[in-house]
């Protein structure tokens, strides 16, 4: 492999990580971080803020479904749309004159994350050597962590000026998307191909493929529901026990640093089977949720819990990518979309349930319940002997296909399905 091509691969990975950081950490997940200041300036009611969050989750799921269908054929087009809707949505939030335009822009912006993940899974599969696939996917997927750190840093420096923070987020998203498209297009040109060359698009998934993923889908739903309490009320419990703004925002940054550390630990985690990695990461998340819920007044412990949560949550999403890749490497982009949809649907349900429980029973009971639900997503993978899809496609009677890699020059396979 020539040095120049290796450099382009590095640019692709760095900009791919940056796009995930932007669409997830700086845009989608930063909503709750800046929400109190937005509510104060725009008069946004609490119930309306909840509807915006629900709408954003719904649009994310629709976008991920679109990625499920299209990523294998037009990953670069999806990257372009992801950057435009996330970046443009963030700029729209920065310029919003009232609650309605802010809500519309926020909902639209969430589509970027749903489109970016499956598209990047496909691009990495096309353009990174097979031996480095697992680690490369983990590195790109770890971008959520740096994005959360960036959002927290913007909050520390700029709040209460949330408009400037959203403006910087939008501009960064558009720039990093353009860099990624440039790196991907140059690599495609080097192969002498167009949008459809490289790895041929696989046929649409059939019933055996969905059956093989059934158990993993359930675990993703449970994990999303259990972890939602941290995303929704993690900063609130710190504020409730009297933590100053700098501490509560630092907890958000700690969460992001934990997520960013996935890129460092990928050398170790890439050697684990997806099922084992899932047990380790979701178990870590369960412990973190429990600790923050029962000991938010201990600042050092709370910050450590947030960091562990960030690592565990981000690495668990990487485990889902690895799991669907073990089941069917050729359809990993489609599997990623489906599992991430299940995860976000679980988060939506978990956030709603936590909202009702925290008012009636208090934060301690709510966080304990979240930890219990998270454990429920861990135990079947740890002890289930016949979990559908947990040991690769053989558990459902399917044989995993051998991943097909393109050469740097002309592909061995024709374009199209």
C-alpha positions in Angstrom: 0.0 0.0 0.0 1.4 3.4 -1.0 2.0 6.0 1.6 -0.3 8.5 -0.1 -3.2 6.1 0.0 -2.5 5.4 3.6 -2.7 9.2 4.3 -6.1 9.4 2.6 -7.4 6.5 4.7 -6.3 8.4 7.8 -8.1 11.5 6.7 -11.2 9.4 6.0 -11.1 7.9 9.5 -10.4 11.3 11.2 -13.1 13.1 9.3 -15.5 10.2 9.8 -14.9 10.4 13.6 -15.4 14.1 13.3 -18.8 13.7 11.5 -20.0 11.3 14.3 -18.7 13.8 16.9 -20.7 16.6 15.2 -24.0 14.8 14.4 -24.2 13.0 17.7 -22.2 14.9 20.3 -22.5 18.5 19.1 -26.0 18.4 17.7 -28.2 15.6 18.7 -27.1 15.0 22.3 -26.3 18.6 23.1 -30.0 19.5 23.2 -30.4 18.8 26.9 -27.1 20.6 27.7 -28.3 24.0 26.3 -32.0 23.5 27.0 -32.2 25.6 30.3 -30.8 28.7 28.6 -33.0 28.2 25.5 -36.1 27.9 27.6 -35.2 31.1 29.4 -34.5 33.1 26.3 -37.3 31.8 24.0 -40.0 31.1 26.6 -40.0 27.4 25.6 -42.3 25.4 28.0 -41.1 22.2 29.6 -43.8 20.1 27.9 -42.9 21.6 24.5 -39.3 20.8 25.1 -40.3 17.2 25.7 -42.2 17.0 22.5 -39.2 18.4 20.6 -37.1 15.7 22.1 -39.6 13.0 21.1 -39.9 14.4 17.6 -36.1 14.4 17.3 -36.0 10.8 18.3 -38.7 9.9 15.8 -36.9 11.7 12.9 -33.6 10.1 13.9 -35.3 6.7 13.6 -36.8 7.6 10.2 -33.3 8.7 9.0 -31.7 5.5 10.3 -34.3 3.5 8.4 -33.4 5.4 5.3 -29.8 4.6 6.0 -30.8 0.9 6.4 -32.1 0.9 2.8 -29.6 3.2 1.1 -26.2 3.0 2.8 -25.0 0.0 0.7 -25.6 1.8 -2.6 -25.1 5.5 -1.9 -23.1 6.0 1.3 -21.4 9.3 0.0 -24.8 10.8 -0.8 -26.0 9.9 2.7 -22.9 11.6 4.2 -23.6 14.8 2.3 -27.2 14.9 3.4 -26.2 14.1 7.0 -23.8 17.0 7.1 -26.3 19.4 5.5 -29.3 18.6 7.7 -27.3 18.4 11.0 -25.2 21.5 10.2 -28.0 23.4 8.8 -30.3 22.4 11.6 -27.8 23.6 14.2 -27.5 27.0 12.4 -31.3 27.2 12.3 -31.4 26.7 16.1 -28.8 29.4 16.5 -30.9 31.8 14.5 -34.3 30.8 15.8 -36.5 33.8 16.9 -39.0 31.7 18.8 -39.9 28.2 20.1 -41.5 27.0 16.9 -38.5 27.6 14.5 -36.1 26.3 17.2 -38.1 23.1 17.6 -38.4 22.5 13.8 -34.6 23.1 13.4 -33.8 20.8 16.3 -36.0 17.9 15.0 -34.5 18.2 11.5 -31.0 18.3 12.8 -31.4 14.9 14.5 -31.8 13.2 11.1 -28.1 13.8 10.5 -27.0 11.3 13.1 -29.4 8.6 11.8 -28.0 9.0 8.3 -24.3 9.3 9.3 -23.8 6.0 11.1 -24.8 3.5 8.4 -23.1 5.5 5.7 -19.8 5.5 7.6 -20.0 1.8 8.3 -20.2 1.3 4.6 -17.5 3.7 3.7 -15.1 2.2 6.2 -15.9 -1.3 4.9 -15.1 -0.2 1.4 -11.9 1.7 1.9 -10.1 0.3 5.0 -8.1 -3.0 4.8 -10.0 -6.0 6.1 -7.4 -6.7 8.9 -8.1 -3.2 10.3 -11.8 -3.2 10.0 -12.9 -3.8 13.6 -10.6 -1.3 15.0 -11.4 1.3 12.3 -15.1 0.9 13.0 -14.6 1.3 16.7 -12.5 4.5 16.2 -15.0 6.2 13.9 -17.9 5.2 16.2 -16.1 6.7 19.2 -16.7 10.2 17.8 -19.7 10.7 20.1 -17.3 11.2 23.0 -15.2 14.0 21.5 -18.4 15.6 20.4 -19.8 15.6 23.9 -16.5 17.1 25.2 -16.7 19.8 22.5 -20.3 20.6 23.5 -19.3 20.8 27.2 -16.3 23.1 26.4 -18.6 25.3 24.3 -21.0 25.5 27.3 -18.3 26.4 29.7 -16.9 29.1 27.5 -20.1 30.6 25.9 -23.1 30.0 28.2 -25.5 31.7 28.5 -24.8 32.5 24.8 -26.3 29.3 23.4 -26.8 30.8 20.0 -23.0 31.2 19.3 -22.5 27.6 20.6 -25.0 26.2 18.1 -23.5 28.4 15.4 -20.0 26.9 15.9 -21.5 23.4 16.0 -23.3 23.9 12.7 -20.2 25.3 11.0 -18.0 22.5 12.2 -20.5 19.9 11.0 -20.6 21.3 7.5 -16.8 21.6 7.2 -16.0 18.1 8.5 -18.6 16.7 6.2 -17.0 18.3 3.2 -13.6 17.0 4.2 -15.0 13.5 4.6 -16.6 13.6 1.1 -13.3 14.8 -0.4 -11.4 11.9 1.2 -14.0 9.3 0.1 -14.3 10.7 -3.4 -10.5 10.7 -3.9 -10.3 7.1 -2.7 -13.1 6.1 -5.1 -11.3 7.9 -7.9 -8.1 6.0 -7.2 -10.0 2.7 -7.7 -11.2 4.1 -11.0 -14.8 3.6 -9.9 -17.9 5.7 -9.3 -20.5 5.7 -6.5 -21.5 2.1 -7.0 -18.1 0.5 -7.5 -15.9 -1.1 -4.8 -17.9 -3.6 -2.8 -21.1 -4.6 -4.7 -24.3 -3.8 -2.9 -25.7 -7.0 -1.3 -29.3 -8.2 -1.8 -32.0 -6.9 0.5 -32.1 -8.7 3.9 -34.5 -11.6 4.1 -36.4 -13.3 6.9 -33.4 -15.4 8.1 -31.4 -12.2 8.5 -34.1 -10.6 10.7 -34.4 -13.8 12.7 -30.7 -13.9 13.4 -30.9 -10.3 14.7 -34.0 -10.8 16.9 -32.2 -11.3 20.2 -29.7 -8.5 19.6 -32.6 -6.2 18.8 -34.2 -6.9 22.2 -31.0 -6.3 24.0 -30.5 -3.0 22.2 -34.1 -1.9 23.2 -33.5 -2.8 26.8 -30.1 -1.0 26.9 -31.5 2.1 25.3 -34.3 2.2 27.9 -32.0 1.7 30.9 -29.4 4.2 29.8 -32.0 6.9 29.0 -32.2 8.0 32.6 -28.5 9.2 32.5 -28.9 11.1 29.3 -32.1 12.8 30.5 -31.5 13.4 34.2 -27.8 12.9 34.7 -27.0 16.7 34.9 -30.3 17.4 36.8 -29.5 15.1 39.8 -26.2 17.0 40.2 -27.9 20.4 40.1 -30.5 19.1 42.6 -27.9 18.3 45.2 -26.4 21.8 44.8 -23.6 21.2 42.4 -22.5 24.5 40.7 -22.8 24.9 37.0 -19.1 24.2 36.4 -19.4 20.8 38.1 -22.6 19.8 36.3 -21.1 20.8 32.9 -17.8 19.1 33.8 -19.8 15.9 34.4 -21.0 16.2 30.8 -17.4 16.7 29.7 -16.3 13.6 31.7 -19.0 11.6 30.0 -17.6 12.8 26.7 -14.0 12.0 27.7 -15.1 8.5 28.6 -16.7 8.1 25.2 -13.5 9.4 23.5 -11.4 6.9 25.3 -13.0 4.2 23.2 -10.6 5.1 20.5 -7.7 4.3 22.9 -9.2 1.1 24.2 -10.1 -0.2 20.7 -6.8 -2.0 20.5 -8.0 -4.2 23.4 -11.7 -4.4 22.7 -11.3 -5.2 19.0 -9.9 -8.6 20.1 -13.2 -9.5 21.9 -16.2 -11.1 20.4 -19.2 -8.9 20.1 -21.1 -10.8 22.8 -18.3 -10.5 25.3 -17.8 -6.8 24.6 -21.5 -6.2 25.0 -21.5 -7.8 28.5 -18.4 -5.8 29.6 -19.8 -2.4 28.3 -23.4 -2.7 29.3 -22.4 -4.0 32.7 -20.2 -0.9 33.1 -23.1 1.4 32.1 -25.4 -0.3 34.7 -22.8 0.3 37.5 -22.3 3.9 36.4 -26.1 4.6 36.4 -26.5 3.1 39.9 -23.5 5.0 41.4 -24.6 8.4 40.0 -28.2 7.8 41.2 -27.2 6.9 44.8 -24.1 9.2 45.3 -24.5 12.4 43.2 -23.3 14.5 46.2 -19.8 13.0 46.0 -18.3 15.1 43.2 -15.3 12.9 42.4 -17.4 9.7 42.4 -20.1 11.3 40.2 -17.5 12.5 37.7 -16.0 9.0 37.5 -19.4 7.5 37.1 -20.1 9.8 34.1 -16.7 8.9 32.5 -17.4 5.2 32.9 -20.9 5.7 31.5 -19.5 7.5 28.5 -17.0 4.7 27.8 -19.5 1.9 28.3 -22.3 3.5 26.2 -20.0 4.4 23.3 -18.2 1.0 23.3 -21.6 -0.8 23.5 -22.8 0.9 20.3 -19.5 -0.3 18.8 -20.4 -3.8 20.0 -23.7 -3.6 18.2 -21.8 -2.8 15.0 -19.4 -5.7 15.6 -22.4 -8.0 16.4 -24.3 -7.4 13.2 -21.0 -7.6 11.3 -20.4 -11.1 12.8 -23.9 -12.1 11.7 -23.6 -10.7 8.1 -20.6 -8.6 7.2 -22.0 -7.7 3.8 -25.1 -6.1 5.4 -23.4 -4.5 8.4 -24.6 -1.0 7.4 -28.2 -2.2 7.3 -27.7 -4.0 10.6 -26.2 -0.9 12.2 -29.2 1.2 11.2 -31.7 -1.4 12.5 -30.0 -1.8 15.9 -29.5 1.9 16.4 -33.2 2.4 15.7 -34.0 -0.1 18.4 -31.6 1.6 20.7 -33.2 5.0 20.2 -36.7 3.6 20.5 -35.6 2.1 23.8 -34.3 5.5 24.9 -37.5 7.2 24.0 -39.5 4.7 26.0 -37.0 4.8 28.9 -37.0 8.6 29.0 -40.8 8.7 29.2 -40.9 6.1 31.9 -38.2 7.9 33.9 -40.0 11.2 33.6 -43.1 9.6 35.2 -41.1 7.8 37.9 -38.8 10.5 39.0 -41.7 12.8 40.1 -43.4 10.0 42.0 -40.5 8.1 43.5 -37.5 10.4 43.3 -34.2 10.2 41.5 -32.6 7.4 43.5 -35.4 4.9 42.7 -35.5 6.1 39.1 -31.7 5.6 38.6 -31.9 2.2 40.4 -34.6 1.2 38.0 -32.5 2.4 35.0 -29.6 0.3 36.3 -31.9 -2.8 36.6 -33.2 -2.4 33.1 -29.6 -2.1 31.8 -28.6 -5.2 33.6 -31.6 -6.9 31.9 -29.8 -6.2 28.6 -26.6 -7.7 29.9 -27.6 -11.0 31.6 -29.0 -12.8 28.5 -25.8 -12.2 26.6 -23.7 -13.3 29.6 -25.6 -16.5 30.5 -28.0 -17.2 27.6 -26.8 -20.4 25.8 -29.2 -20.0 22.9 -29.6 -16.3 22.5 -30.7 -15.8 18.9 -27.8 -14.3 17.0 -25.5 -14.1 20.0 -22.8 -16.3 18.6 -22.9 -15.3 15.0 -25.2 -16.3 12.2 -24.7 -20.0 12.9 -27.1 -19.7 15.8 -29.9 -19.0 13.4 -28.9 -21.5 10.8 -27.1 -19.0 8.6 -23.5 -19.0 7.6 -21.8 -15.6 7.8 -20.5 -14.6 4.4 -16.9 -13.8 3.7 -16.4 -10.1 3.5 -15.5 -8.9 0.0 -12.8 -6.3 -0.2 -12.1 -4.0 -3.1 -8.6 -3.6 -4.5 -7.1 -0.2 -4.8 -7.5 -0.5 -8.5 -10.3 -2.1 -10.4 -12.8 -4.0 -8.3 -13.1 -7.7 -8.8 -16.9 -7.4 -8.6 -19.4 -5.7 -10.9 -21.3 -2.7 -9.6 -24.8 -3.2 -8.4 -26.4 -6.0 -6.3 
